[in-house]
Amino acid sequence: METQAIFGPAGNGDTFSQHHRSSVEAPGWLRGLGLGLLEYQCGRGIHIGEQTARQIGEKAREHEIRLSVHAPYFINLSSGEEERRQKNIGYVIASCQVAQWMGADRIVVHCGGLSGQTRQQAMEHTLQNLAAILEQVEAQGFAGITLCIETMGRQNVMGTLEEVIAICQWDRRLLPCIDFGHLNAREQGSLRCTADYERLLSYGLEKLGMERMRHFHAHFSHIEYNKGGEARHLTFAESQYGPFFEQCAPALVKLGLCPRVVCESAGTQAEDAQAMQQIYHRALCEAGNGKVE
């Protein structure tokens, strides 16, 4: 596993799309930027074939780019309906197949809405759904792929930090995807200083231990929010809303955490991932643990 955090974009940003036609070219392009990670986006459905997925994987191995896959957004883990449960299984298994073709070892999965349930009822249904999903993941030969459960940005859905950590405590095959922008949005700007990040990450360490938290999955972007939480993703140039990675990086370094950090900025995700990588390397240098790159 990595001894430092690695950084990359969620999908292809505007600059890449202006000069390239195929995602097969993305790993080489990202390596040219000095990045080491790509999260392939299946959020709006799985529309990639085996041949293209394998080609992306070949290029990723050639250029030493780690891959993850974002599963469809319309997964609803908190649903108690049998039809929805079967659809959830299908979406995750299809995502696992794409990941296997590519050589990706992580899939990011959203939680679900409350739909009139109490949070306790939604949690019970989430664990039931995940039990069925994990059974099929094992049965169909995808046991090497880790499901990363994402913290969410809207207050009316499952996905607080505490809920995601509790879900991951339930089964060691799960890993948290801590979306710092989502948490900041749903908590109305809660991430204001490095100490806030230290408290958040220390909670995960306390509940999951260093072995699992050291390489947790992360999403980071500036997100505009309203009273209900997340409104829209921004770019780093749009600084009226946070969170700000300058305050996060020292906490990662201090606690010895080496996550995979996926940037979800609105169109500038590769450039903003570069900025985060530079900030992180400065934090390492200041702590005496590395060099500025």
Secondary structure, DSSP 8 states (H G I E B T S, - for coil): --SS-EEEEBS--HHHHHH-S-GGGHHHHHHHTT--EEEEE-TT-----HHHHHHHHHHHHHTT-EEEEE--TT--TT---HHHHHHHHHHHHHHHHHHHHHT--EEEE---B-TT--HHHHHHHHHHHHHHHHHHHHHTT-TT-EEEEE--SBTTBS--HHHHHHHHHH-TTEEEEEEHHHHHHHTTS---SHHHHHHHHHHHHHHH-HHHHTT-EEEE--EEEETTEEEEE--TT--SS---HHHHHHHHHHHT---EEEE--SS-HHHHHHHHHHHHHHHHHHTTSS---
